[in-house]
């Protein structure tokens, strides 16, 4: 067992950053499939979100840790029909891309969904009341292959928000939650659904059933490894487990010695980490982070770790925004040192920096590193220039560095 029984906040940050892949060396040459696969297996989950102010959010965590890479590599791992498929879509931490190895650990969630548990009440009710529609849609998928909801809809008007879905869309989402269909690919951002046996490797589908308790312990162990050090609520949130399940499984893991309790400076709740955890002496990393990055997606934890209160203001009226529409935290020197409001203005071929907000003084080294990360992001997105529109002193200094 590890001798660690208490951690300073600085030690906790280093553990978290290392667990989240920021202590890994970047590939010296071109990023390859193996680099993506190793990182995704370390993280365990990439959250999917429709916002496209820069690029779809699931692409950004890999860029933040690996630097510029071909987005086609992730598309191939997630949605290819060939031997390079390594991921599947399901409800992990919200809508997510997950390593195939986790598929058996989520079958219990699919079984619960089929029984109307752990899903929206409206969708659960649909599953009971609209069996004929569900069977009709499933038969269409069997006969026609990968289908989007739009191609099945019997409505003439455009679909609205989730509560205004067509019956066919509801049926597909129920079938997806229940594991009776999976995502074969995407057309734009639209999911294309097909039968799991036509999409996923046989080894996934033929894996012996894992009972709920064992599967939940496996997910908690993976969360603990990916988080470095975490409270019970942090661990539960990573794969969105129910509180009662999480607390019961955590007690079992502690009894078995698979996890160890630890105190973290300033945290009111006890924390947990894998045994034999080694604390890095330093983590040298700098990155612009997606709002949906697993380092920062749990806002209370982000505040606890980094003294950084983070809220996405996309849905806040413009006149009430404090920092901007699509603000990325900037990781530098083991802290979240700044916030950068960014937009990919593709028609103009530029990465637009609308605002830069320092949490503490970045200094020349921090500002120069931010300029480097912005150039790197622009190149990765295929944008020719970085344009700084922030008129604050920090923005003007950044503009000078970017030329």
Secondary structure, DSSP 8 states (H G I E B T S, - for coil): -----EE-HHHHHHHHHHHTTTTS---SSS--HHHHHHHHHHH--EE-----SSS-HHHHHHHHHH-S--HHHHHHHHH-SSTT--EEEEESSSEEEEEGGGGGGGHHHHHHHHTT-SS-HHHHHHHHH-HHHHHHHHHHHHHH-SB-HHHH---SS---SGGG--HHHHHHHHHHHTTSSEEEEEETTEEEEE-GGGTS-HHHHTS----HHHHHHHHHHHHHHHHSSEEHHHHHHHTT--HHHHHHHHHHHHHHTSSEEEEETT-SS-EEE-TT----S----EEEE-TT-TTTSSHHHHHHHHS------TTS-GGG-SS-SSEEEEEETTEEEEEEEEEEEGGGTEEEEEEEEESS--HHHHHHHHHHHHHHHHHHTT-SEEEE---SHHHHHHHHHH-
